[in-house]
Amino acid sequence: MHNQNFSRKGRRWTLSIDVEPVQTAEELGECRLRAAKIKCCSQALLNMRDFVVPNVLVVPSAANRRDNGAHHLPCPASCSIPRKDLPPMPVTTPMQGTTLPVSPQLIRWCGLAALVAGVIFAGIQPIHPPDVLASVTTPLWAVIITLKLVMCFLFLIGVTGLYARQAHATGWVGLVGYAMVMASWSLQIGFVFVELFVLPPLASVAPEFINTYLGVVNGMPGTMEIGALVPTYAVLGLLYVIGNLALGIATVRAGILPRWPAILLAAVAVATPVAAFLPHALQRMAAGMPMGIAMAWLGYALWSERGVLASVAAR
């Protein structure tokens, strides 16, 4: 039993903590999150870092970790420890013994990025111009493809936050899913860049190239040889489907973010190859819009989280 005494403006508190030695930094992270959840005093939280011996970290006992903290005194509003002095929340990766200190506030901003990207993804599907030569010089094409380029970058940020929030619980399935989704959106940036900056100037001088390029997307391949673009787009699609399926399954298993958007994410990933047999306009509605809704839902859950992450970020 360790008794931690602290005082503020003549008032005194005593915090009693049962401690036991553990071997992993993951349990120390759990300790800090639990301490934040029960609003333990900042001074006591920092002092717990002093109980360290070689290769051993001391954290609250299992009984205390299961306690919701009903009998604990709240941290005084005038606590003398500045919020910026609190250590960052450690996020443990699947590699044993490796931790990545990530700011909770940064993770929440990543959630906002995922939210905005998902809204863009779902919102542009009904109004996306047809992927044909006549569309690439229209103002609507310029607006929509610009939004798509911004969306791709936001997805890279948002998916990183979604994975970082639950990396310690998703295992290798989550890591593989995250890596594949990131690779798919990175490749997508290249294709969208060409659609925005290369295709419009070539509309009058190389129409066959544009028809063949857009045929990769709309399922109506042209006759011109365009090198590795076709197999690259096939790899992109494979990474997109398998990555989102793995990330959705890992999110459900982790149980940290809401279950239903994760299930929707995995289900849409499975349905995407099936939707490829539909007309291209229907593909967008059947697969693109639900995927955007799932990502926006997960992003909102991360941004508005009121549990442990929010309490740590608020300090």
MIGU-828325 format. One record per residue: residue in three letters; x negated, y negated, z negated of N, C-alpha, C in turn. Coordinates in pm, whole numbers, padded with zeros to 5 digits, always signed. Atoms other than C-alpha are relative to their C-alpha. Example, Ala and Ser with C-alpha at 12.3 -4.5 7.8 and 13.67 -1.06 7.14 Angstrom:
REM residues 2
ala-00089+00119+00000-01230+00450-00780-00090-00120+00000ser+00082+00119+00006-01367+00106-00714+00077-00109-00073
***
This chain:
REM residues 315
met-00085+00120+00000+00000+00000+00000-00089-00124+00000his+00073+00126-00003-00135-00342+00094+00097-00114-00025asn-00082+00117+00029+00012-00660-00057-00067-00123+00057gln+00052+00122-00059-00038-00977+00145+00074-00118-00060asn-00060+00119+00061+00023-01301-00044-00028-00122+00086phe+00019+00126-00069+00073-01635+00126+00097-00101-00058ser-00082+00104+00059+00222-01967+00028+00010-00117+00096arg-00022+00119-00082+00356-02283+00183+00081-00098-00081lys-00069+00108+00072+00448-02608+00006+00053+00048-00135gly-00035-00040+00134+00451-02451-00340+00081+00126-00009arg-00077-00124+00003+00656-02148-00241-00093+00116+00036arg+00086-00115-00020+00500-01804-00248+00082+00119+00049trp-00062-00122-00050+00582-01487-00059-00100+00114-00016thr+00085-00119+00002+00448-01136-00092+00054+00100+00101leu-00037-00098-00101+00451-00894+00199-00071+00131-00031ser+00055-00131+00029+00402-00526+00114+00004+00086+00125ile+00012-00079-00122+00281-00301+00394-00062+00134-00032asp+00062-00132+00004+00227+00073+00394-00082+00018+00126val+00087-00011-00116-00066+00144+00622-00053+00143+00012glu+00062-00129-00028-00212+00452+00784-00093-00017+00119pro+00093+00016-00111-00509+00493+01020+00052+00066+00127val-00032-00056-00130-00448+00548+01391-00119-00019+00092gln+00116+00000-00087-00679+00593+01685+00019-00079+00128thr-00024+00061-00131-00515+00410+01976+00038-00147-00014ala-00039+00141-00004-00479+00046+02066+00148-00015+00031glu-00144+00007-00029-00127+00127+02186+00081-00015-00127glu-00073+00010+00125-00013+00173+01827-00020-00136-00066leu+00019+00135+00050-00170-00158+01732+00093-00097+00072gly-00094+00083-00074+00033-00317+02010+00142+00016-00052glu-00132-00024+00056+00345-00151+01872+00016-00069-00134cys-00003+00067+00131+00257-00285+01530+00027-00148+00015arg-00018+00144-00018+00231-00640+01655+00139-00033+00051leu-00133+00025-00052+00555-00615+01848+00105+00016-00110arg-00094-00019+00110+00739-00476+01545-00008-00116-00099ala+00015+00112+00093+00595-00749+01326+00068-00124+00053ala-00066+00116-00059+00719-01011+01570+00151+00017-00005lys-00143-00023-00003+01061-00847+01588+00064-00028-00134ile-00057+00025+00131+01117-00864+01214-00039-00138-00052lys+00037+00137+00035+00978-01220+01213-00091-00004-00122cys+00097+00000+00108+00694-01138+00982-00083-00126+00008cys+00078+00123+00003+00477-01430+00874-00120+00011+00093ser+00112+00001-00094+00216-01528+01132-00132+00028-00071gln+00125-00022+00073-00055-01531+00868-00019+00148-00032ala+00011-00142+00030+00023-01174+00765-00031+00079+00126leu+00026-00071-00125+00026-01064+01129-00146-00011+00040leu+00140+00017-00035-00317-01212+01188-00091+00075-00096asn+00085-00066+00098-00459-01071+00866-00003+00151+00019met-00001-00144-00024-00357-00721+00971-00114+00041+00092arg+00111-00031-00088-00636-00743+01228-00128+00024-00079asp+00120-00016+00081-00886-00743+00939-00020+00144-00044phe+00009-00137+00050-00808-00380+00850-00051+00091+00112val+00059-00077-00109-01041-00230+01108-00132+00059-00048val+00127-00067+00025-01316+00025+01053-00043+00063+00131pro+00045-00052-00129-01529+00184+01328+00092+00109+00055asn-00084-00095-00073-01302+00363+01580+00135+00026-00066val-00128-00021+00068-01002+00330+01347+00071-00133-00010leu-00083+00117+00015-00721+00076+01362+00107+00032-00103val-00098-00024+00105-00486+00040+01066+00126-00079+00033val-00128+00062-00033-00120-00031+01137+00104+00048-00100pro-00102-00046+00094+00205+00003+00942+00031+00148+00020ser-00031-00143-00005+00307+00359+00860+00121+00025+00088ala-00112-00037-00087+00559+00548+01071+00133-00040-00061ala-00126+00036+00067+00829+00486+00810+00029-00148+00016asn-00021+00143-00015+00773+00112+00825+00029-00037+00144arg-00023+00035-00139+00764+00113+01205+00143+00029+00040arg-00140-00029-00030+01112+00263+01208+00095-00096-00070asp-00083+00090+00078+01235-00001+00968+00037-00121+00084asn-00043+00118-00073+01441-00282+01121-00038-00129-00071gly+00049+00118+00069+01299-00517+00861+00106-00077-00075ala-00108+00072+00066+01624-00599+00679-00046-00061-00132his+00041+00050+00130+01439-00645+00350-00121-00092+00008his+00115+00087-00014+01157-00852+00494+00043-00146-00001leu-00028+00143+00000+01144-01224+00434-00033-00057+00138pro+00030+00059-00130+01163-01435+00753-00122-00092-00010cys+00113+00092-00005+00864-01636+00862+00050-00142-00021pro-00046+00137+00022+00900-01992+00728-00017-00082+00125ala+00003+00081-00121+00977-02245+00997-00123-00090+00005ser+00115+00090+00007+00686-02459+00878-00131+00076-00011cys+00119-00083+00011+00430-02178+00907-00121-00076+00050ser+00117+00081-00030+00079-02325+00915-00083+00055+00114ile+00080-00059-00107-00057-02090+01184+00054-00046+00135pro-00049+00045-00131-00033-02250+01531+00038+00119+00087arg-00047-00108-00085+00154-02042+01782-00107+00042+00100lys+00100-00033-00101-00129-02060+02031-00110+00089-00054asp+00106-00082+00059-00357-01879+01783+00037+00147-00009leu-00038-00141+00006-00155-01558+01796-00066+00077+00113pro+00065-00077-00105-00331-01281+01990+00099+00040+00106pro-00091-00042-00105-00186-01184+02330+00047+00142-00022met-00055-00134+00013+00036-00879+02346-00077+00095+00090pro+00073-00093-00086-00172-00583+02469+00094+00092+00074val-00076-00094-00081-00022-00386+02755-00093+00114+00037thr+00087-00114-00023-00168-00036+02772+00029+00062+00135thr-00014-00063-00130-00228+00111+03116-00003+00151-00017pro+00002-00145+00012-00195+00483+03190-00139+00057-00024met+00134-00050+00025-00574+00515+03177-00029-00005-00149gln+00017-00008+00144-00655+00629+02824-00109-00096-00046gly+00099+00089+00060-00830+00370+02614-00015-00132+00072thr+00011+00124-00073-00771+00085+02860+00119-00087-00032thr-00108+00091+00029-00567-00217+02758-00018-00127+00081leu+00001+00123-00078-00474-00528+02951+00077-00106-00077pro-00072+00104+00072-00393-00838+02744+00077-00089+00097val-00086+00076-00089-00099-01006+02916+00084-00094-00083ser-00083+00097+00069+00076-01322+02807+00147+00034+00019pro-00145-00027-00015+00445-01249+02732+00070-00107+00082gln-00063+00107-00077+00536-01589+02873-00028+00017+00149leu+00034-00023-00141+00353-01507+03197+00086+00112+00058ile-00084-00110-00047+00546-01180+03225+00142-00049+00026arg-00134+00053-00020+00873-01368+03185+00008-00084+00128trp+00001+00078-00124+00776-01607+03466-00006+00092+00122cys-00001-00100-00107+00703-01303+03682+00141+00053+00022gly-00139-00041-00013+01058-01195+03608+00081-00101+00079leu-00069+00104-00077+01182-01528+03743-00036+00011+00148ala+00042-00017-00139+00978-01469+04059+00074+00117+00065ala-00075-00114-00052+01142-01126+04103+00147-00036+00020leu-00138+00043-00012+01483-01284+04045+00021-00082+00127val-00013+00086-00118+01431-01551+04312-00021+00081+00128ala+00026-00082-00118+01282-01301+04557+00118+00091+00032gly-00116-00085-00023+01575-01065+04509+00119-00076+00054val-00111+00083-00049+01827-01345+04561-00022-00035+00147ile+00029+00030-00140+01652-01446+04884+00022+00123+00087phe-00012-00125-00077+01635-01084+05001+00146+00035+00026ala-00142-00033-00016+02004-01025+04940+00074-00109+00079gly-00074+00110-00061+02115-01370+05058-00022-00016+00148ile+00027+00022-00142+01948-01374+05399+00056+00112+00089gln-00044-00112-00083+02085-01037+05512+00123-00032+00085pro-00119+00026-00085+02432-01158+05626-00023-00106+00106ile+00019+00112-00093+02291-01463+05806-00129+00013+00081his+00125-00018-00075+01968-01320+05948+00030+00004+00150pro-00025-00005-00145+01954-01392+06324-00044+00134+00058pro+00040-00127-00062+01928-01090+06554-00148-00002+00037asp+00141-00011-00034+01575-00966+06611-00017+00020+00150val+00010-00002-00146+01574-01051+06981-00074-00125+00046leu+00079+00110-00055+01380-01285+07208+00070-00134-00013ala-00072+00127+00002+01653-01551+07218+00003-00065-00137ser-00012+00054+00135+01642-01594+06839-00126-00072-00048val+00126+00044+00062+01274-01673+06783-00026-00149+00014thr+00020+00144-00017+01297-02034+06903+00111-00083-00063thr-00112+00073+00059+01611-02128+06708-00038-00054-00138pro+00028+00053+00135+01608-02344+06392+00033+00099-00111leu-00035-00098+00103+01783-02067+06197-00111+00102-00019trp+00112-00094+00009+01497-01830+06277-00112-00059-00085ala+00108+00065+00075+01244-02080+06143+00032-00006-00150val-00039+00010+00141+01439-02127+05819-00003+00137-00067ile-00011-00133+00061+01509-01759+05755-00137+00065-00014ile+00130-00065+00006+01159-01636+05836-00091-00072-00100thr+00076+00071+00105+01007-01910+05617+00040+00050-00137leu-00047-00054+00126+01224-01789+05331-00054+00143-00022lys+00052-00136+00011+01112-01432+05405-00147-00001-00041leu+00142+00006+00036+00746-01532+05382-00016-00036-00147val+00003+00036+00142+00803-01703+05047+00045+00118-00085met-00053-00116+00072+01003-01400+04934-00106+00108-00019cys+00102-00104+00009+00717-01162+05010-00101-00032-00109phe+00096+00039+00104+00474-01357+04792+00064+00009-00139leu-00069-00008+00129+00733-01380+04514+00017+00144-00045phe-00011-00141+00035+00784-01004+04528-00132+00053-00056leu+00129-00044+00052+00412-00949+04477-00016-00043-00146ile+00008+00050+00138+00430-01163+04162+00101+00071-00088gly-00107-00058+00081+00762-01025+04040-00020+00146-00032val+00020-00143+00024+00682-00657+04083-00116+00021-00097thr+00110-00009+00096+00354-00712+03898+00049-00021-00143gly-00055+00022+00133+00546-00854+03602+00087+00114-00047leu-00085-00113+00038+00799-00570+03607-00085+00119-00044tyr+00086-00112+00038+00518-00317+03597-00076-00030-00129ala+00077+00035+00119+00312-00504+03335+00085+00012-00126arg-00088-00007+00117+00613-00518+03101+00013+00142-00053gln-00026-00137+00042+00644-00140+03093-00115+00095+00036ala+00111-00083-00046+00300-00016+03203-00036+00109-00101his+00038-00097+00102+00239+00159+02871+00096+00118-00008ala-00101-00105+00012+00553+00370+02917+00033+00067+00133thr-00039-00055-00130+00577+00441+03291-00093+00110+00048gly+00091-00106-00038+00271+00666+03322-00050-00014+00143trp+00056+00002-00134+00117+00763+03653+00106-00020+00108val-00108+00022-00097+00454+00763+03831+00022-00149+00021gly-00016+00144-00011+00495+00395+03754-00117-00066+00068leu+00119+00059-00061+00138+00316+03853-00002+00024+00151val-00003-00031-00143+00170+00493+04188+00110-00079+00070gly-00109+00077-00058+00507+00330+04253-00035-00147+00015tyr+00041+00140-00004+00371-00013+04168-00101-00024+00112ala+00103+00017-00102+00066+00031+04393+00059+00009+00140met-00058-00017-00133+00277+00149+04687+00093-00117+00035val-00087+00116-00027+00534-00131+04653-00085-00123+00031met+00087+00114-00026+00255-00387+04635-00063+00010+00139ala+00059-00018-00132+00092-00239+04945+00102-00028+00110ser-00103+00020-00103+00421-00244+05137+00029-00148+00020trp-00029+00142-00014+00491-00610+05062-00122-00077+00052ser+00120+00064-00055+00130-00704+05139-00004+00017+00152leu-00006-00021-00145+00164-00546+05484+00115-00080+00062gln-00115+00073-00052+00504-00709+05526-00034-00147+00022ile+00041+00139-00016+00343-01050+05481-00062-00022+00138gly+00062+00013-00132+00137-00991+05795+00103-00002+00112phe-00103-00004-00104+00442-00901+06004+00084-00127-00002val-00083+00121+00009+00645-01196+05875-00080-00121+00047phe+00084+00111-00047+00352-01432+05941+00002-00007+00152val-00005-00002-00146+00348-01322+06306+00137-00048+00049glu-00134+00042-00041+00726-01369+06332+00018-00151-00012leu-00019+00143+00025+00700-01722+06196-00092-00087+00085phe+00098+00089-00062+00384-01860+06356-00049+00044+00138val+00053-00050-00128+00300-01640+06658+00109+00018+00104leu-00102-00030-00099+00624-01535+06824+00062-00124+00064pro-00063+00116-00067+00788-01878+06881-00085-00063+00110pro+00077+00059-00111+00496-02026+07082-00013+00091+00122leu+00016-00095-00110+00480-01707+07293+00131+00031+00071ala-00131-00036-00055+00851-01702+07375+00008-00020+00150ser-00010+00030-00143+00805-01856+07718-00112+00060+00083val+00116-00047-00076+00467-01710+07811-00020+00151-00012ala+00019-00144+00018+00479-01353+07678+00127+00063-00054pro-00127-00055+00050+00843-01245+07647-00004+00151-00021glu+00005-00145+00013+00758-00878+07696-00068+00040-00131phe+00065-00028+00128+00524-00884+07399+00098-00019-00115ile-00096+00027+00106+00797-01036+07182+00106+00109-00005asn-00100-00107-00003+01054-00780+07296-00055+00129-00059thr+00060-00123+00053+00814-00497+07219-00027-00012-00149tyr+00028+00021+00142+00712-00646+06884+00127+00011-00082leu-00126-00007+00074+01070-00698+06770+00065+00136+00011gly-00053-00135-00013+01155-00353+06900-00047+00092-00111val+00047-00078+00115+00945-00213+06616+00099-00012-00115val-00091+00027+00110+01198-00368+06379+00143+00042+00033asn-00141-00022-00032+01528-00340+06564+00028+00137+00061gly-00021-00134-00051+01475+00015+06690+00015+00010+00149met-00008-00002-00147+01465-00081+07060-00139-00029+00056pro+00139+00022-00040+01098-00034+07154-00011-00044+00146gly+00024+00047-00135+00967-00216+07458-00103+00087+00070thr+00091-00077-00084+00728-00103+07726-00145-00042-00013met+00136+00053+00010+00420-00305+07633-00077+00073-00110glu+00086-00062+00102+00129-00147+07446-00045-00106-00101ile+00034+00098+00103+00082-00329+07114-00091+00059-00108gly+00103-00052+00088-00186-00116+06954+00055+00068-00123ala-00030-00069+00126-00159-00014+06590+00120-00058-00072leu-00112+00062+00070+00145-00228+06508+00109+00101-00032val-00107-00097+00022+00389+00061+06547-00034+00095-00114pro+00031-00088+00115+00208+00311+06318-00016-00076-00130thr+00013+00079+00122+00131+00031+06072+00136-00028-00062tyr-00134+00026+00052+00499-00053+06044+00061+00127-00057ala-00049-00127+00054+00575+00316+05991-00060+00026-00138val+00064-00015+00131+00323+00327+05706+00064-00095-00101leu-00066+00097+00088+00481+00013+05561+00133+00054-00050gly-00129-00055+00041+00821+00178+05561-00013+00116-00096leu+00022-00114+00090+00687+00492+05397-00040-00048-00139leu+00041+00056+00129+00516+00291+05123+00119-00065-00071tyr-00117+00069+00056+00834+00089+05071+00098+00098-00063val-00098-00097+00048+01060+00392+05032-00053+00077-00121ile+00053-00081+00109+00836+00610+04816-00035-00087-00121gly+00038+00088+00110+00708+00317+04610+00118-00045-00083asn-00117+00044+00075+01050+00183+04517+00070+00116-00069leu-00057-00118+00065+01176+00534+04446-00077+00034-00127ala+00082-00033+00117+00884+00604+04211+00014-00107-00108leu-00011+00107+00098+00910+00262+04045+00136+00003-00068gly-00132-00010+00060+01284+00305+03991+00010+00114-00099ile-00003-00115+00090+01243+00650+03839-00082-00029-00126ala+00085+00031+00115+00958+00532+03616+00066-00101-00093thr-00068+00100+00082+01164+00235+03498+00112+00064-00081val-00107-00071+00073+01456+00460+03405-00060+00081-00114arg+00062-00085+00102+01227+00698+03217-00061-00083-00112ala+00063+00083+00103+01049+00414+03035+00104-00052-00100gly-00106+00046+00089+01379+00283+02893-00023-00137-00059ile+00028+00135+00051+01248-00071+02847+00088-00102+00070leu-00086+00088-00078+01429-00256+03126+00133+00071+00023pro-00133-00061-00018+01799-00198+03205-00002+00119+00096arg-00001-00126-00076+01879+00145+03345+00068-00015+00136trp-00079+00001-00122+02139+00058+03610-00070-00066+00118pro+00072+00053-00116+01932-00176+03829-00116+00089+00043ala+00106-00094-00036+01649+00077+03813+00056+00117+00079ile-00065-00108-00076+01887+00351+03928+00037-00049+00139leu-00034+00058-00131+02009+00121+04207-00124-00012+00088leu+00126+00013-00074+01648+00055+04309-00040+00134+00061ala+00037-00132-00049+01574+00427+04338+00100+00051+00103ala-00103-00049-00093+01906+00503+04511-00011-00068+00136val+00013+00072-00127+01858+00233+04774-00125+00046+00074ala+00121-00051-00065+01506+00360+04840+00030+00131+00072val-00037-00127-00064+01653+00705+04915+00091-00026+00120ala-00097+00027-00107+01930+00553+05130-00061-00074+00118thr+00059+00079-00108+01696+00336+05338-00029+00080+00125pro+00020-00077-00123+01584+00613+05577+00131+00041+00067val-00130-00037-00056+01947+00718+05621+00062-00118+00073ala-00057+00120-00061+02049+00359+05698-00067-00033+00133ala+00070+00025-00126+01794+00358+05982+00079+00050+00120phe-00081-00052-00110+02049+00550+06192+00119-00092+00031leu-00108+00096-00024+02296+00260+06164-00048-00111+00093pro+00041+00120-00074+02298-00045+06393-00078-00095-00091his+00094+00077+00081+02033-00290+06281+00071-00100-00092ala-00072+00096+00084+02283-00548+06153+00060+00069-00122leu-00056-00073+00113+02447-00283+05935-00109+00052-00093gln+00111-00041+00085+02109-00164+05811-00028-00104-00107arg+00029+00109+00094+02055-00501+05651+00102-00002-00114met-00103+00005+00102+02386-00484+05468-00003+00125-00087ala-00006-00126+00074+02357-00119+05366-00122+00023-00087ala+00123-00026+00075+01996-00119+05247-00067-00127-00051gly+00068+00123+00042+01858-00474+05235+00068-00072-00114met-00071+00075+00104+02128-00640+05029-00001+00072-00135pro+00007-00068+00131+02148-00369+04755-00141-00004-00061met+00136+00007+00054+01769-00371+04725-00027-00137-00061gly+00016+00134+00056+01772-00746+04675+00074-00016-00131ile-00078+00008+00125+02044-00714+04411-00074+00073-00112ala+00071-00077+00103+01845-00447+04224-00122-00076-00052met+00120+00073+00042+01525-00654+04220+00038-00128-00076ala-00044+00120+00071+01711-00971+04120+00051+00034-00139trp-00053-00046+00128+01884-00781+03840-00114+00031-00097leu+00115-00030+00085+01556-00646+03705-00077-00127-00036gly+00069+00125+00028+01395-00988+03738+00073-00083-00104tyr-00078+00075+00100+01679-01151+03545-00014+00063-00138ala+00015-00067+00129+01653-00886+03273-00134-00033-00064leu+00132+00032+00054+01283-00960+03237-00008-00146-00041trp+00005+00143+00030+01326-01337+03245+00081-00035-00124ser-00090+00037+00110+01612-01346+02994-00010+00093-00119glu+00012-00099+00107+01487-01070+02765+00001-00067-00136arg-00015+00058+00134+01583-01140+02405-00057+00090-00108gly+00053-00096+00097+01406-00849+02240-00141-00036-00043val+00135+00017+00051+01045-00801+02140-00079-00099+00082leu+00079+00087-00085+00896-00977+02440+00036-00145-00023ala-00040+00137+00021+01103-01290+02386-00046-00053-00134ser+00041+00047+00132+01022-01307+02016-00149-00027-00005val+00143+00026-00005+00650-01280+02086-00029-00125+00079ala+00024+00116-00084+00666-01537+02362+00041-00129-00069ala-00048+00119+00067+00854-01779+02136-00097-00052-00104arg+00091+00040+00107+00568-01792+01884-00112-00088+00053
***
